Amino acid sequence: MRILILFFAFCLFSCQSNWNLDPVHVKESLQKGADQWTENKVLVTTRLGDFEMELDPRTPLHRLNFIRLVKMGYFEDRYFYRIVYVTGIQGGGEYRDRLNYLVPAEYIDELKPVRGSLAMARYDEGNPEQASSPSEFFIVTDTEQAARFYKKYVVFGKVTKGMAVVDSIFNAKSYDEKPVIPVKFDIMVLP
């Protein structure tokens, strides 16, 4: 019995997915996986309902990174942990759970932060290239308020179904940009 407990403890810590990439070769690592991360649609499930998002092919590194993490199970049992004042909702990996790499910026003129847009958040310290966080993302709920984010955060997709669910999360009771009851979510790839 003791050996079985030790085996499960070992697996708990050593059998987890390694979500990190070599921070010096992020672009190359993501491009190597292009054949296995071909999808561009995901389903987000929450206690308030589900919604679908489509990732834009014009931001291939962001799409590859996001699909890679979804397929590896990174976005299971995560939270929308921030209601960005009058702008949208933020979720994914939080500060204590940061990955060791950044996704190179892919600013596309036509991809603006408008209602329903999916964008990556950013670690600002020591990041003059404005590369994206690999795991923290936000969804815009107000086009006018989000206009200030243009070419500051990479827009790489949009909500295609279920925007009312995003609005419900945004309208949940919060204090100091933190939901009183954070909304847990899971993301899975759609065919």
Sequence and secondary structure as in RCSB ss.txt:
>XXXX:A:sequence
MRILILFFAFCLFSCQSNWNLDPVHVKESLQKGADQWTENKVLVTTRLGDFEMELDPRTPLHRLNFIRLVKMGYF
EDRYFYRIVYVTGIQGGGEYRDRLNYLVPAEYIDELKPVRGSLAMARYDEGNPEQASSPSEFFIVTDTEQAARFY
KKYVVFGKVTKGMAVVDSIFNAKSYDEKPVIPVKFDIMVLP
>XXXX:A:secstr
 HHHHHHHHHHHHHSS      TTSHHHHHHHTTTT    EEEEEETTEEEEEEE TTSHHHHHHHHHHHHTTTT
SSEEEEEEETTTEEEEES GGG  S  B     TT    TTEEEE    TT TT  B SSEEEEES HHHHGGGT
TTS EEEEEEE HHHHHHHHHS EETTEESS EEEEEEEE 
